[in-house]
Each structure stands twice: as C-alpha cells, then as structure tokens.
Amino acid sequence: METVVTSGDILTYLKITVAVLLVVVLYHLLFITVDLRKVLRRIESITKEVENIIMKPISAADQILEAILGFVENQSKEKPKKKKSTKKKK
C-alpha cells in the first residue's frame, strides 16, 4: 500500500496548522490585554497617590498664604497711619 500525498492534502494540513496557530496567538493576546489593563490600573492608582503627595503641601502653602494675605489686608484697613501735623500751635 502506497500513500500518496497530493498538493491539495498539503494545503489542507497547512490551513489547519495556520488556524491552530492563529487560535494560540489570539489566546495569548487575550492574556496580554488583561495584563495591560491591570498595569494601567496600577499606574493610575500610583499617579493618584503621587498627585496627592504633591498637592497636599501645595494646598497647605496656598491656604497659609491666603490667611497671611487676609491678615495683612485686615491690618492695613483697620489701622490707617495718621500723619502728625508739623504745624506748631501758638
């Protein structure tokens, strides 16, 4: 018994092999995208933490400066400096 492999058989086997490889590649892409989503979520949380760390001192400094500015404005409005008259009374 001789088995003859035709070019049609080789093409069919090649198509099956390509289909199996495509399924494996798509399967790996699925896991890669899931991992990328996890990484992006972690980056987002780290970014929020860094933003909080940076913004707290800036916010505190801003509030302190506003309080100082308000205090200085109130002091300048409450006590206007009186000019002493240089005229002598006779």
C-alpha positions as CSV (number, residue, x, y, z in Angstrom):
1,M,0.0,0.0,0.0
2,E,1.4,3.3,-1.0
3,T,0.1,6.5,0.4
4,V,0.2,9.4,-2.0
5,V,0.1,12.9,-0.6
6,T,-1.2,15.4,-3.0
7,S,-0.7,19.1,-3.1
8,G,-4.3,19.5,-2.0
9,D,-3.6,17.5,1.1
10,I,-0.6,19.6,2.0
11,L,-2.6,22.8,1.5
12,T,-5.3,21.4,3.8
13,Y,-2.8,20.5,6.5
14,L,-1.2,23.9,6.1
15,K,-4.5,25.6,6.6
16,I,-5.3,23.6,9.7
17,T,-1.8,24.5,11.1
18,V,-2.3,28.2,10.4
19,A,-5.8,28.1,12.1
20,V,-4.4,26.4,15.2
21,L,-1.5,28.9,15.4
22,L,-4.0,31.8,15.0
23,V,-6.1,30.4,17.9
24,V,-2.9,30.2,20.0
25,V,-1.9,33.8,19.1
26,L,-5.4,35.1,19.9
27,Y,-5.4,33.3,23.2
28,H,-2.0,34.9,24.1
29,L,-3.3,38.3,23.0
30,L,-6.2,37.9,25.4
31,F,-3.9,37.4,28.3
32,I,-1.7,40.2,27.2
33,T,-4.6,42.7,27.1
34,V,-5.8,41.6,30.6
35,D,-2.3,42.1,32.0
36,L,-2.1,45.5,30.3
37,R,-5.4,46.5,31.9
38,K,-4.0,45.6,35.3
39,V,-0.8,47.5,34.7
40,L,-2.7,50.6,33.5
41,R,-5.0,50.5,36.6
42,R,-1.9,50.2,38.8
43,I,-0.3,53.2,37.0
44,E,-3.5,55.2,37.5
45,S,-3.5,54.4,41.3
46,I,0.2,55.3,41.6
47,T,-0.5,58.6,39.7
48,K,-3.3,59.5,42.1
49,E,-1.0,58.7,45.1
50,V,1.8,60.9,43.7
51,E,-0.7,63.7,42.9
52,N,-2.0,63.6,46.5
53,I,1.5,63.6,47.9
54,I,2.4,66.6,45.7
55,M,-0.8,68.5,46.1
56,K,-1.1,68.4,49.9
57,P,1.9,70.6,50.6
58,I,1.0,72.9,47.8
59,S,-2.6,73.2,49.1
60,A,-1.3,73.8,52.6
61,A,1.0,76.5,51.4
62,D,-1.8,78.1,49.4
63,Q,-4.0,78.2,52.5
64,I,-1.3,79.7,54.6
65,L,-0.6,82.4,52.1
66,E,-4.2,83.2,51.8
67,A,-4.5,83.5,55.6
68,I,-1.4,85.8,55.7
69,L,-2.7,87.9,52.9
70,G,-6.1,88.3,54.6
71,F,-4.4,89.2,57.8
72,V,-2.3,91.8,56.2
73,E,-5.3,93.3,54.3
74,N,-7.3,93.5,57.6
75,Q,-4.4,95.2,59.4
76,S,-4.0,97.8,56.7
77,K,-7.7,98.6,56.7
78,E,-8.1,98.7,60.4
79,K,-5.2,101.0,61.3
80,P,-4.5,103.7,58.7
81,K,-1.5,105.6,59.7
82,K,-2.2,109.1,61.0
83,K,0.0,111.8,59.8
84,K,1.3,114.1,62.5
85,S,0.8,117.7,61.7
86,T,4.0,119.7,61.7
87,K,2.3,122.9,62.4
88,K,3.0,124.4,65.7
89,K,0.2,125.9,67.8
90,K,0.7,129.4,69.1
